[in-house]
Amino acid sequence: MWKSLKTAMALVLLMSATVAMAQDAGGKKEAQTKTGVVKSVDLTAKTIVVLVARELTFSVPADAKILQGSVPKMLADIKVGATVTVDYSTPSKDNRVASKVVIGAAGTSAAPGASTK
């Protein structure tokens, strides 16, 4: 009986380790890229909301690269209605942290209800 219990415990531990490794290998920590239209910019919270297929909020830390073409820009240079491409990671669920934001051309008009704080 003890041998069966030890074997079962070993299998549970092995399966748990395998699942954890699979999540790290193919999980949300890997870099991703999204392109969409800026719906809002919050300079205080250091975030941007981008409309892709749905609204996604990205934290933009101080070390994130912000570029327009090859010209370095600041968070304040990102305007509502502009098309942006965001390289980001998701260190935890629904926490998107931008490492690079490339600003494209501004749209013809800002989305209704869009704001810059």
C-alpha positions as CSV (number, residue, x, y, z in Angstrom):
1,M,0.0,0.0,0.0
2,W,2.8,2.4,0.9
3,K,4.5,1.7,-2.4
4,S,1.3,2.5,-4.3
5,L,0.9,5.7,-2.4
6,K,4.5,6.8,-3.0
7,T,4.2,6.0,-6.7
8,A,1.0,8.0,-6.9
9,M,2.6,11.0,-5.2
10,A,5.6,10.8,-7.5
11,L,3.3,10.8,-10.5
12,V,1.4,13.8,-9.2
13,L,4.6,15.8,-8.6
14,L,5.9,14.9,-12.0
15,M,2.7,15.9,-13.8
16,S,2.7,19.2,-11.9
17,A,6.3,20.0,-12.9
18,T,5.5,19.1,-16.5
19,V,2.5,21.4,-16.6
20,A,4.5,24.3,-15.1
21,M,7.3,23.9,-17.6
22,A,4.8,23.7,-20.5
23,Q,3.2,27.0,-19.3
24,D,6.6,28.7,-19.2
25,A,7.6,27.4,-22.6
26,G,4.4,28.3,-24.4
27,G,2.7,30.5,-21.9
28,K,1.9,34.2,-21.8
29,K,5.4,35.4,-20.8
30,E,6.6,35.3,-24.5
31,A,6.7,38.6,-26.4
32,Q,3.8,39.3,-28.7
33,T,2.9,42.1,-31.1
34,K,-0.5,43.8,-31.8
35,T,-1.3,46.6,-34.2
36,G,-4.4,48.8,-33.7
37,V,-5.8,52.3,-33.3
38,V,-5.1,54.3,-30.1
39,K,-8.3,54.9,-28.2
40,S,-6.8,56.7,-25.2
41,V,-3.5,57.7,-23.6
42,D,-3.2,58.1,-19.8
43,L,0.0,60.0,-19.0
44,T,-0.5,59.6,-15.2
45,A,-1.1,55.9,-15.2
46,K,1.4,55.5,-18.1
47,T,-1.0,53.4,-20.2
48,I,-2.5,53.3,-23.6
49,V,-5.7,51.7,-24.8
50,V,-5.5,50.2,-28.3
51,L,-8.4,49.0,-30.3
52,V,-7.3,45.8,-32.0
53,A,-10.2,43.2,-32.3
54,R,-11.2,44.6,-28.9
55,E,-9.8,47.2,-26.5
56,L,-6.4,46.2,-25.0
57,T,-4.7,48.2,-22.3
58,F,-0.9,48.3,-22.3
59,S,1.4,49.6,-19.5
60,V,4.2,51.7,-20.9
61,P,7.1,51.7,-18.5
62,A,9.9,54.3,-18.7
63,D,12.3,51.9,-20.4
64,A,9.9,51.1,-23.2
65,K,11.1,52.3,-26.7
66,I,8.6,54.6,-28.4
67,L,9.4,55.4,-32.0
68,Q,7.9,57.1,-35.0
69,G,9.8,55.6,-37.9
70,S,13.3,55.7,-36.4
71,V,12.8,58.8,-34.4
72,P,12.6,58.4,-30.6
73,K,9.4,59.7,-29.1
74,M,7.7,60.0,-25.7
75,L,4.4,58.6,-24.3
76,A,2.9,62.1,-24.7
77,D,3.6,61.9,-28.5
78,I,1.2,59.1,-28.9
79,K,-2.1,60.6,-30.1
80,V,-5.6,59.3,-30.1
81,G,-6.5,58.0,-33.5
82,A,-2.9,57.0,-34.4
83,T,-2.1,53.5,-35.6
84,V,0.5,51.9,-33.3
85,T,2.3,48.6,-33.3
86,V,3.0,47.4,-29.7
87,D,5.5,44.7,-28.8
88,Y,4.6,43.5,-25.3
89,S,4.7,40.7,-22.8
90,T,2.1,39.5,-20.3
91,P,3.8,38.7,-17.0
92,S,0.4,37.9,-15.5
93,K,-3.2,37.6,-16.7
94,D,-4.5,40.8,-18.3
95,N,-1.3,42.6,-17.5
96,R,0.2,43.7,-20.8
97,V,3.6,45.5,-20.6
98,A,4.9,47.3,-23.7
99,S,8.6,47.0,-24.5
100,K,8.3,48.9,-27.8
101,V,5.6,51.1,-29.4
102,V,5.9,52.2,-33.0
103,I,3.7,55.1,-34.0
104,G,2.2,55.1,-37.5
105,A,0.0,57.6,-39.2
106,A,-2.9,59.2,-37.4
107,G,-6.4,58.1,-38.4
108,T,-8.8,60.4,-40.1
109,S,-10.8,60.9,-36.9
110,A,-10.6,59.8,-33.3
111,A,-12.9,57.1,-32.1
112,P,-16.0,58.4,-30.3
113,G,-15.4,58.7,-26.6
114,A,-11.6,58.5,-27.0
115,S,-9.6,60.7,-24.7
116,T,-6.1,61.7,-23.7
117,K,-5.6,62.3,-20.0
